[in-house]
Amino acid sequence: MSTANANNARTPLDSTSSRNATDTRKRSSNKLAKKSQKDKSKNGSTKGAAGSAIINALFWVLSIGFVLGALALVPGPLQDRLLVAIGRLERKDTSGLYPVKTKILADREKRASIFRAFQHAWFGYERHAFGADEYHPVSQSGSNLTQSQSSGPSTSIGYTIIDTLDMFLLLSLNEDGASLGKSYRRTRKWLKEEHTFDVDANFNTFELTIRLLGGLLSAHWAEYEVGITPGLGTQEEEEDERFRASQTGASDANPASEEQGRKPFERSTRRNDEDDHYDPSDMLYLHKAVDLADRLMGAFTTRSGLPWSNINLKTRVGSSSDQEHGLVSTAEIGTLQLEFRYLSYMLVQQLHQIPHDQLHTMSLPSYLKDEDGNPKTVEELRTYWNAVENAMKVAREGTRTRLPSVFMNPADGEFIVSPVRLGSRGDSYFEYLLKQYLQTSRKERDLLRMWDDAIDQIHENLLLRTPKRDLLFVAELDPEQDQQGQISWRREPKQDHLTCFLAGTLMLSAAHTRGTNDPNVQSASIPPKPSDFEAGSRAARDWRTGEDLLKSCYDTQKTSTGLSPEIVHFRTSTEPDWVRQKARGEWYIKGAPPNEPPPLDARYILR
């Protein structure tokens, strides 16, 4: 038998074996198929379970986020905790002395617009009228406020420059603030080398104080105390730079030894600019402030201690105003305290930093020495504080149980029968009552009492609302005398735009005094929330009044120019017929032509 035949020949046993092998292979194949199906089913179930878990997780995350977002809109402790957790709120101080502060995001677009507006105004002044008291942008020229008493030309005392210093310094912190550096240093150099207060002319005591003395003190604080130096960074930044350089061996500067050799009242000297010798450690602004304050002391020579309206800066002699028949306004006598008090405070602080045994050996700045070159005493440095405090004592005696009128007699310190208003001649007297209390760390409670008494009487006698839209405004009281000489008071629905200061001041009072005379009371959160004020309390009342008055003030800006009129008359339920016939809104401006409705534009701002 051949090999091929032998291979092809099969026995019955061979056939059976072949069938069994085939069956075995089929069963194995079926098992593998079933196992594969089971594995696929199992994998599908696993994937489905995983997908469901992801969906459920997303659902819960979104739900929790939605709930937390909704709760974050409700003021309260939970909102505070959430804001702290996401970094929008500073953690509350455990001592309870400081309020919670909410971080307020900057409006960068508006900030940039304000910066550009300042640049435009300042560079125009710098080009056409640098050094002049006033700038006239249309004619591109400058002028000075007061003609000299001598035959010579008028002399600038730096009204515009000094009044702009603090804004200059603050805006230099802007992203583009370095662009102001050259102009600022030129301005500072002018003040140091060319400016003088020794001008033989009469100036208004009030304006000199709030614009020039206040401007110099603010600039000193920003430049010397804080260390803002336009175009050069801050004191701290340069000190950090020197320290890093010393650590790397790149500089021989030794901040530690420099600090040890420094006088108690001096900051470190900066690197001088070769062109302008810019050195904030010279305390230029404080020297200027003391010079001006010494000249202003001549205004406090009246028999009552109230300041004269005018002062000659060269002769240091005060005089009355020609416009007010020798009277002084309440605002004039009550709006000097913040500046003079702060000056005394800073000088006394510097004196206290000097060890007593070194007073006569150390080289002191001129403002800490008397005419003989001896160190001044604390009482001598408090001369400025005492002068303005005496004026407040006179006002305090005349305002018990009543609101002050707008004029006083400087000879005897008595209030004159005159209008009672919170606009011109009266406004800042009320504003400074509260701010003096806060400035002195809430220690002078009599100032808070005067503020509270005044606000109570304003609520009772001056606040009115319009009949239709319920706009809140502050009326005036005008005195009227009958034939028998009896004085009565007529309430006039008239409000100066200046009165709008009261809105913010009321809210400031509510936030920082919480309606109590307790000096240790914690201020409200920043910004305050309704829950900060107890319902029915003085603080809640003042906060609500401030909000409502602010809305009314904004409403008076709805003019063609977007500017509020200087004086607004409001509608009342008892107004005369001519008002009902001619006035169309809730407020109007007097001065319309015959048969025309009261004007609703802001052209009277130019008066």
C-alpha positions in Angstrom: 0.0 0.0 0.0 1.3 3.2 -1.0 1.9 6.0 1.5 -0.8 8.1 0.1 -3.3 5.3 0.3 -2.2 4.5 3.8 -2.8 8.2 4.8 -6.2 8.3 3.2 -7.4 5.0 4.6 -9.5 5.4 7.8 -11.0 2.9 10.1 -14.3 3.2 11.9 -12.4 4.1 15.0 -10.7 6.8 13.2 -14.0 8.3 12.1 -15.4 8.2 15.6 -12.3 10.0 17.0 -12.6 12.7 14.3 -16.3 13.3 15.1 -15.4 13.6 18.8 -12.6 16.1 18.1 -15.0 18.1 16.0 -17.7 18.1 18.8 -15.0 19.2 21.3 -13.9 22.1 19.1 -17.6 23.2 18.7 -18.2 23.1 22.4 -15.0 25.0 23.1 -16.0 27.6 20.5 -19.5 27.9 22.1 -18.0 28.4 25.5 -15.6 31.1 24.3 -18.5 32.8 22.5 -20.7 32.8 25.7 -17.7 34.0 27.8 -17.1 36.8 25.3 -20.8 37.8 25.5 -20.6 37.8 29.3 -17.5 39.9 29.3 -19.1 42.4 26.9 -22.2 42.5 29.0 -20.1 43.0 32.1 -18.0 45.7 30.5 -21.1 47.5 29.3 -22.6 47.4 32.8 -19.3 48.7 34.3 -19.2 51.6 31.8 -22.8 52.4 32.4 -22.3 52.4 36.1 -19.3 54.7 35.7 -21.2 57.1 33.5 -24.1 57.2 35.9 -21.6 58.0 38.7 -20.1 60.8 36.8 -23.6 62.3 36.0 -24.6 62.0 39.6 -21.4 63.7 40.7 -21.9 66.5 38.3 -25.5 66.9 39.4 -24.5 67.2 43.1 -21.6 69.6 42.3 -23.9 71.9 40.3 -26.6 71.7 42.9 -24.3 72.5 45.7 -22.8 75.4 43.7 -26.3 76.7 42.9 -27.3 76.6 46.6 -24.0 78.2 47.7 -24.4 80.9 45.1 -27.9 81.6 46.2 -26.9 81.8 49.8 -24.0 84.1 49.0 -26.5 86.7 47.8 -28.1 86.9 51.3 -26.2 89.2 53.7 -25.2 87.5 56.9 -22.6 85.4 58.6 -22.8 82.6 56.0 -22.2 85.1 53.2 -19.2 86.4 55.1 -17.8 82.9 55.5 -18.3 82.1 51.8 -16.6 85.4 50.8 -13.7 84.6 53.1 -13.4 81.1 51.6 -13.2 82.4 48.0 -10.9 85.3 48.9 -13.4 88.1 48.5 -13.5 89.0 52.1 -10.7 89.5 54.7 -11.0 87.2 57.7 -12.5 89.0 60.6 -10.1 90.2 63.2 -10.4 88.0 66.3 -10.0 91.0 68.6 -13.2 92.5 67.4 -11.6 96.0 67.0 -11.7 96.1 63.2 -14.7 95.7 60.8 -15.0 93.1 58.2 -13.8 94.4 54.9 -15.2 93.2 51.5 -12.8 93.5 48.6 -14.3 95.8 46.0 -13.0 95.1 42.5 -11.6 98.1 40.7 -13.4 99.6 37.8 -10.3 99.7 35.6 -11.9 101.5 32.7 -13.2 104.3 34.9 -9.9 104.5 36.7 -8.1 104.9 33.4 -10.5 107.6 32.3 -10.0 109.6 35.5 -6.2 109.3 35.1 -6.4 110.6 31.5 -8.7 113.5 32.6 -6.1 114.5 35.2 -3.3 114.3 32.7 -5.2 116.5 30.2 -6.0 119.1 32.8 -2.6 119.2 34.5 -0.5 119.2 31.3 -2.6 122.1 30.0 -2.0 124.1 33.1 1.7 123.1 33.1 2.1 124.3 29.5 0.2 127.6 29.7 -0.1 128.8 33.3 2.4 126.9 35.5 2.7 128.5 39.0 -0.4 130.7 38.6 -3.2 130.5 41.2 -5.8 129.9 38.5 -5.9 128.5 35.0 -8.2 129.7 32.1 -8.2 126.8 29.6 -10.1 128.7 26.9 -7.7 131.6 26.7 -4.8 129.3 27.8 -3.6 131.7 30.4 -3.2 132.0 34.1 -4.0 134.6 36.8 -3.5 135.1 40.5 -6.4 135.4 43.0 -5.4 138.5 44.9 -3.7 141.8 43.8 -0.8 142.7 46.0 -1.2 145.7 48.4 2.1 147.1 47.0 2.4 148.7 43.6 4.0 145.5 42.2 2.3 142.8 40.2 0.2 140.1 41.8 2.0 137.2 43.2 1.0 133.5 43.2 0.8 131.6 46.4 0.4 128.3 44.6 -3.4 127.7 45.0 -3.7 125.3 42.0 -0.4 123.6 42.6 -0.7 122.9 46.3 -4.4 122.0 46.0 -3.4 119.4 43.4 -0.5 117.8 45.2 -2.4 115.0 47.0 -4.2 114.0 43.8 -0.9 114.1 42.0 0.6 111.6 44.5 -2.4 109.3 44.6 -2.8 109.1 40.8 0.9 108.3 40.6 0.0 104.9 42.0 -1.9 104.2 38.7 -0.4 101.7 36.3 0.8 104.7 34.2 1.7 106.8 37.2 5.3 106.9 36.3 4.4 109.3 33.5 3.7 111.9 36.1 7.1 111.7 37.7 8.8 114.5 35.7 5.9 116.9 36.1 5.7 116.2 39.8 9.4 116.8 40.4 9.2 120.0 38.5 6.3 121.1 40.7 8.1 120.2 43.9 11.2 122.0 42.7 9.1 125.2 42.0 7.7 125.0 45.5 11.1 124.6 47.0 12.9 127.2 45.1 10.4 129.8 43.9 7.3 129.7 46.0 6.6 131.9 49.0 3.7 132.8 51.3 5.3 136.2 52.1 2.8 138.1 50.0 1.4 141.5 51.0 -2.2 140.8 50.2 -5.4 139.7 51.9 -6.6 136.1 51.5 -9.6 134.2 52.8 -8.7 132.3 56.0 -11.2 129.5 55.2 -9.8 128.9 51.7 -6.2 129.1 52.8 -6.9 126.4 55.4 -8.9 123.8 53.5 -7.0 124.2 50.2 -3.4 125.1 51.0 -2.8 123.9 54.6 -4.9 120.8 54.0 -3.1 120.2 50.6 0.3 120.5 52.2 -0.5 118.2 55.1 -2.0 115.6 52.8 1.0 115.8 50.5 3.3 115.4 53.5 1.4 112.3 54.6 1.4 110.7 51.2 5.0 111.4 50.3 6.8 111.3 53.7 4.6 109.0 55.9 3.5 106.6 53.2 6.4 107.0 50.9 4.7 107.7 47.5 7.3 109.1 45.1 5.9 109.6 41.6 8.1 108.0 39.0 10.4 106.5 41.6 8.3 104.0 43.4 7.7 104.0 47.1 10.1 104.2 50.0 9.4 100.6 50.8 10.1 99.4 47.3 13.5 101.2 47.2 14.4 99.9 50.7 13.5 96.3 49.5 15.6 96.9 46.4 18.6 98.0 48.5 18.2 95.0 50.8 18.1 92.5 48.0 21.2 94.2 46.5 23.0 94.0 49.8 22.2 90.2 50.1 23.7 89.5 46.7 26.7 91.7 47.3 25.8 94.0 44.4 25.7 97.1 46.7 27.5 98.4 49.7 24.3 99.7 51.1 23.6 98.6 54.7 19.9 99.3 55.6 20.5 98.2 59.2 23.3 100.7 59.8 21.5 103.3 57.9 18.5 102.8 60.1 20.5 103.0 63.3 22.1 106.3 62.3 18.9 107.9 61.3 17.3 110.7 63.3 14.1 109.6 65.1 11.8 111.9 63.0 13.4 111.2 59.6 12.9 108.6 56.9 15.8 107.4 54.9 17.2 109.7 52.3 16.5 108.7 48.7 18.8 108.7 45.8 18.7 112.3 44.5 17.8 112.9 40.9 20.8 114.6 39.2 18.5 117.1 37.4 16.1 118.2 40.2 17.7 117.0 43.5 14.5 115.3 44.5 14.8 114.3 48.2 11.5 113.7 50.1 13.4 113.4 53.4 13.7 117.2 53.4 10.0 117.2 54.6 9.4 120.3 52.3 5.6 120.1 52.7 5.6 120.1 56.5 8.0 123.1 56.5 5.6 124.9 54.2 2.6 123.9 56.3 4.1 125.3 59.5 5.1 128.5 57.7 1.5 129.0 56.5 -0.1 128.0 59.8 2.1 130.6 61.7 0.9 133.3 59.3 -2.8 132.2 59.8 -2.5 132.5 63.5 -2.9 136.3 63.0 -6.6 135.6 62.1 -7.4 134.4 65.6 -6.9 137.8 67.3 -10.6 138.8 67.7 -12.0 139.4 71.2 -14.1 136.2 71.0 -11.3 134.0 69.5 -13.3 133.4 66.3 -11.1 133.9 63.2 -11.3 136.9 61.0 -12.5 136.2 57.5 -9.3 137.5 55.8 -5.6 137.5 56.7 -2.7 139.3 55.2 0.0 136.7 54.8 2.9 139.2 55.0 1.8 141.4 57.9 -0.1 138.5 59.6 -3.0 140.9 60.4 -6.6 139.7 60.1 -9.5 141.7 58.8 -13.3 141.4 58.2 -15.0 140.6 55.0 -16.3 143.5 53.0 -19.2 141.4 51.7 -20.7 140.2 55.0 -20.7 143.4 57.0 -17.9 142.3 59.3 -19.6 138.9 60.1 -18.1 135.4 59.8 -20.0 132.4 58.5 -20.6 129.3 60.6 -18.7 127.2 58.0 -15.7 129.5 58.2 -15.3 129.1 62.0 -16.1 125.4 62.0 -14.0 124.2 59.1 -10.5 124.8 60.3 -10.2 122.1 63.0 -9.1 119.0 61.0 -6.1 120.7 59.4 -4.8 122.6 62.5 -5.3 119.7 64.8 -3.5 117.3 62.5 -0.6 119.7 62.2 -0.2 119.9 66.0 -0.5 116.1 66.3 2.3 115.5 63.8 4.6 118.0 65.4 4.0 116.6 68.9 4.6 113.1 67.6 7.9 114.1 66.1 9.0 115.8 69.3 8.1 112.6 71.4 10.3 110.5 69.1 13.4 112.4 70.3 14.9 111.1 73.5 14.7 113.8 76.1 18.4 113.8 76.8 19.1 114.5 73.1 16.8 117.5 72.7 19.5 120.0 73.1 22.3 118.1 71.3 20.4 116.9 68.2 20.0 119.1 65.1 16.3 119.8 65.1 14.2 121.0 62.1 13.3 124.6 62.3 9.6 124.0 63.1 10.6 122.2 66.3 12.6 125.2 67.6 11.6 128.6 69.0 13.0 131.9 68.0 16.0 131.4 70.3 16.8 128.1 68.8 15.6 126.1 71.8 13.3 123.0 71.4 9.6 123.9 71.5 7.4 122.5 74.3 4.4 120.3 73.7 2.2 123.2 74.7 3.8 125.5 72.1 3.3 122.9 69.4 -0.4 122.7 70.4 -0.9 126.4 69.7 -2.6 125.6 66.4 -4.9 123.0 68.0 -5.9 125.3 70.9 -6.7 128.2 68.5 -9.3 126.2 66.5 -10.6 124.4 69.7 -11.4 127.8 71.2 -13.6 128.6 68.1 -15.5 125.3 68.7 -16.1 126.2 72.3 -17.7 129.5 71.3 -19.9 127.7 68.7 -20.8 125.0 71.3 -22.2 127.6 73.7 -24.4 129.1 71.0 -25.9 125.9 69.6 -27.3 124.2 72.7 -30.8 123.0 72.0 -30.9 124.8 68.6 -29.5 124.7 65.1 -26.9 127.3 64.3 -27.7 130.1 61.9 -25.2 130.9 59.1 -23.6 134.0 60.5 -21.7 135.0 63.8 -20.3 138.2 65.1 -16.5 137.7 65.6 -16.4 140.5 68.2 -18.6 138.8 70.8 -19.0 135.3 69.4 -22.8 135.5 69.2 -24.9 134.0 66.5 -26.8 136.5 64.4 -30.4 136.2 63.3 -29.9 134.8 59.8 -31.0 131.8 57.7 -30.5 128.2 59.0 -29.3 126.0 56.2 -26.9 123.2 55.3 -25.8 124.8 52.1 -23.5 127.7 51.6 -22.1 129.4 54.7 -23.2 126.4 56.9 -22.4 123.1 55.2 -18.9 122.1 56.4 -19.6 123.1 60.0 -21.8 120.1 60.4 -19.5 117.9 58.4 -16.5 118.7 60.6 -18.4 117.9 63.8 -18.4 114.2 63.0 -15.0 114.1 61.4 -13.3 115.8 64.3 -14.8 113.1 66.6 -13.5 110.3 64.3 -10.1 112.1 63.8 -9.5 112.2 67.6 -10.1 108.4 67.9 -13.6 109.0 69.3 -12.3 110.5 72.5 -14.1 113.9 72.4 -17.6 112.9 73.0 -18.9 116.4 73.2 -18.3 116.7 69.4 -20.5 113.6 68.9 -23.1 115.1 71.1 -23.2 118.3 69.0 -23.4 116.2 65.9 -26.3 114.0 67.2 -28.2 117.0 68.5 -27.9 118.8 65.1 -29.0 115.7 63.2 -32.0 115.2 65.5 -33.1 118.8 64.9 -32.5 118.4 61.1 -34.8 115.4 61.1 -37.4 117.2 63.1 -37.4 120.6 61.4 -35.8 120.6 57.9 -36.5 117.2 56.2 -39.3 117.3 53.7 -40.5 115.0 50.9 -42.0 115.8 47.5 -45.7 114.9 47.1 -45.5 112.6 44.1 -42.2 110.7 44.0 -41.4 111.1 47.7 -38.0 112.6 47.1 -36.3 113.6 50.3 -34.7 117.1 50.6 -33.3 119.4 53.3 -35.2 122.7 53.5 -34.0 126.0 54.9 -35.3 128.2 57.6 -35.5 131.9 56.8 -36.1 134.5 59.6 -39.0 137.0 59.2 -39.7 140.0 61.5 -43.2 141.4 62.0 -44.1 145.0 62.9 -43.7 144.3 66.6 -40.2 143.0 66.0 -41.1 139.4 66.7 -39.0 136.9 64.8 -40.7 133.9 63.1 -39.2 131.3 60.8 -40.4 130.3 57.3 -39.5 127.0 55.9 -38.3 127.3 52.3 -38.3 124.2 50.1 -34.9 125.2 48.7 -31.7 123.1 48.7 -28.2 124.0 47.7 -26.2 121.4 45.8 -23.6 121.8 48.6 -26.2 120.2 51.0 -25.6 116.8 49.3 -22.6 116.3 51.6 -25.0 115.4 54.3 -25.9 112.1 52.5 -22.5 110.6 52.8 -21.8 112.1 56.2 -24.9 110.5 57.7 -23.9 107.1 56.3 -20.4 107.6 57.6 -21.8 108.4 61.1 -24.1 105.3 61.0 -21.2 103.1 59.9 -18.6 104.3 62.5 -20.7 105.3 65.5 -23.5 102.7 65.1 -25.8 105.3 66.7 -24.0 105.1 70.1 -21.5 107.3 72.0 -19.5 104.3 73.0 -16.0 104.9 71.6 -15.2 101.2 71.6 -18.2 100.2 69.4 -17.1 98.2 66.4 -17.6 99.9 63.0 -20.0 98.4 60.5 -18.7 96.0 57.8 -17.3 97.6 54.6 -19.4 98.1 52.7 -22.1 98.2 55.4 -25.1 95.8 55.3 -28.6 96.4 56.5 -28.0 93.8 59.2 -25.3 96.0 60.7 -28.0 98.4 62.1 -30.6 97.5 64.7 -34.1 98.2 63.4 -35.5 101.5 64.8 -32.0 102.7 66.0 -30.4 106.1 65.3 -27.9 104.4 63.0 -30.7 102.7 60.9 -32.5 106.1 60.7 -29.4 108.0 59.6 -28.4 105.3 57.1 -31.8 105.4 55.5 -31.9 109.2 55.4 -28.5 109.3 53.8 -29.6 106.8 51.1 -32.8 108.7 50.3 -31.1 112.1 50.2 -28.4 110.6 47.9 -31.2 109.5 45.5 -32.6 113.0 45.4 -29.2 114.5 44.8 -28.7 112.2 41.8 -32.1 113.1 40.5 -31.1 116.8 40.3 -28.4 115.7 37.8 -30.9 114.7 35.3 -30.2 117.8 33.2 -29.1 118.4 29.6 -25.5 118.8 30.9 -25.6 116.1 33.5 -24.7 118.7 36.1 -26.8 119.5 39.1 -27.9 123.1 39.5 -26.3 125.2 42.3 -29.7 125.7 43.9 -32.9 123.6 43.5 -36.4 124.3 44.6 -38.5 121.3 45.4 -42.3 120.8 45.0 -44.5 120.6 48.1 -48.1 120.0 48.9 -48.5 123.7 50.0 -46.7 125.4 47.1 -48.2 128.5 45.5 -50.4 128.4 42.4 -47.7 129.7 40.1 -45.5 126.7 40.9 -48.3 124.3 40.2 -49.0 125.9 36.9 -45.4 126.2 35.7 -43.3 123.5 37.3 -43.4 120.1 35.6 -41.2 117.8 37.6 -40.5 117.3 41.3 -38.0 120.1 41.4 -37.2 123.3 39.4 -34.8 126.2 39.1 -36.0 129.7 39.7 -35.3 132.4 37.1 -37.5 131.4 34.1 -38.6 134.1 31.6 -42.2 135.3 31.8 -44.8 132.7 30.8 -42.1 130.1 30.6 -41.8 127.0 32.9 -38.9 126.9 35.4 -35.7 125.9 33.7 -34.4 122.4 34.1 -30.9 122.9 32.9 -27.6 123.4 34.8 -26.5 126.7 33.3 -26.8 128.3 36.7 -23.7 126.4 37.8 -21.8 129.1 36.0 -22.9 131.8 38.5 
